[in-house]
Amino acid sequence: MHLRTCRTCNKKRYTVSHIRGINTSKYKMLSASPISTTFARSRRPSSVVSRVIEGTNTSTMQVSRLLAALSCICTAQAFLPRSLSAFPRTRMLSMMSAPPTSYSMADQPARFAKAKAEGNKRMLDTGSFYDPSYVKGKTVVITGGNRGLGLAITNELVKQGAKVIVTSRSPATIPGVERVISGIEVTDNACGTKLADALKGTKVDCLINNAGYFYEPVEKIDSLNFEEQMKMIDICAVGPLRVSAGLVNAGLLAPGARVIMITSQGGSISWRTTQNPTGHDYGHHMSKAAANMMGALLAQELKAKGISVVNLHPGFNKTDMTKKYAHIWEVEGAVDPEIGAQRVIHEIGLADMSRTGTFINCEDGLLIPW
Ligand SMILES: NC(=O)c1ccc[n+]([C@@H]2O[C@H](COP(=O)([O-])OP(=O)(O)OC[C@H]3O[C@@H](n4cnc5c(N)ncnc54)[C@H](OP(=O)(O)O)[C@@H]3O)[C@@H](O)[C@H]2O)c1
């Protein structure tokens, strides 16, 4: 059995006794046994981990999966406010978020109509589920936090007591933030190192790759704009990689940190048959599919560091970017960015290692197929 260094405390070896109430000797017995596939998908990891530890279920999984689950526990705890880190471990475990198992609906007007018909509070009433308490005192860096959804997320994080560092291209004054680091053009290959240098060693709990661009005219086969396509891919997919690499390589993302990719449902290839029955919007949707791929690959690479990477569709928000769709805002459930920000912040709170590499719709908290 290979035991790793604890990613939370960086000192102790990983042992099961690290989790209160679990018998280490049973764990040693388990090390020779396969582990159940059930616990990774369980909504109740505490009971399943206990069951696995007791060796009652010995079907197919490897011990490394248990270590990964334990890592989730540690990193989930690392992200919580200090007041919560004193919680009993069992309570901690119950707060962990298993990834959703069902999928959101591709048909956006039908999704919104169904939510209204059913009185779906998760979709229609952020006040019924939103819990931002985890962000208090956390350091969050957000790209493009100077306007639109990024500014709304920034304002909400500030309101909830986070230390927010905004990056922007032009100088901006945003009340309550720790700093605005301007001159961060995400198409600049040096933007990641430039940002890391400007952070001067500040450890970051959460990086939100929010900056994005959607070329206004509809692109059809006879109206393609290749320069704009490359620009969208550069900003939406390569940009977040430049920024993320800058922070990771400078060692500014601590174990337990989260990298959030604000991508889009437009990046789902599976949903194109429903959402684009006649095609078009080549550059934008290609850029967001590439962004999803970037997030999926980064999630794999950062697993060993205990840093989660989650792709989020932020929902339909009434911003400059979607003004061209103002005529469908009401039928498709577009919300003010202040509401969209709460939905995003709620999903960031759930974005621990158990969800790394997933693609989630902030409107309903469900998975979006690739
Ligand atoms: N609104 C929606 O319904 C919706 C839906 C799905 C996904 N999204 C995604 O959510 C994110 C925010 O969207 P939004 O609606 O708030 O868009 P927005 O109002 O157009 O704001 C875009 C932000 O990105 C920044 N940005 C653009 N190009 C940049 C570059 N080259 N370098 C650095 N920053 C750059 C902008 O900075 P400047 O002020 O300097 O231009 C601005 O802060 C985007 O990634 C978008 O694709 C939005």
The ligand as an ORCA input file, in Angstrom:
! r2SCAN-3c Opt
* xyz 0 1
  N     -24.091     35.836    -20.619
  C     -24.463     34.569    -20.840
  O     -25.647     34.224    -20.933
  C     -23.409     33.506    -20.960
  C     -23.811     32.212    -21.285
  C     -22.856     31.219    -21.387
  C     -21.541     31.522    -21.126
  N     -21.161     32.800    -20.813
  C     -19.755     33.054    -20.557
  O     -19.628     33.796    -19.362
  C     -18.462     34.635    -19.439
  C     -18.864     36.073    -19.127
  O     -19.820     36.463    -20.107
  P     -20.551     37.879    -20.103
  O     -21.903     37.640    -20.580
  O     -20.319     38.586    -18.825
  O     -19.733     38.624    -21.263
  P     -19.392     40.173    -21.445
  O     -20.409     41.014    -20.791
  O     -19.165     40.360    -22.904
  O     -17.989     40.340    -20.661
  C     -16.852     39.716    -21.163
  C     -15.686     39.925    -20.237
  O     -14.551     39.245    -20.802
  C     -13.486     40.173    -20.939
  N     -12.653     39.890    -22.099
  C     -13.052     39.766    -23.385
  N     -11.985     39.559    -24.174
  C     -10.893     39.551    -23.369
  C      -9.515     39.392    -23.604
  N      -9.017     39.196    -24.826
  N      -8.662     39.446    -22.543
  C      -9.154     39.642    -21.295
  N     -10.447     39.830    -21.022
  C     -11.316     39.774    -22.051
  C     -14.177     41.517    -21.121
  O     -13.248     42.535    -20.850
  P     -13.361     44.009    -21.570
  O     -14.279     44.802    -20.697
  O     -11.964     44.503    -21.588
  O     -13.917     43.793    -22.936
  C     -15.290     41.400    -20.100
  O     -14.803     41.639    -18.823
  C     -17.909     34.443    -20.837
  O     -16.882     33.485    -20.828
  C     -19.098     33.926    -21.603
  O     -18.752     33.188    -22.756
  C     -22.069     33.786    -20.723
*
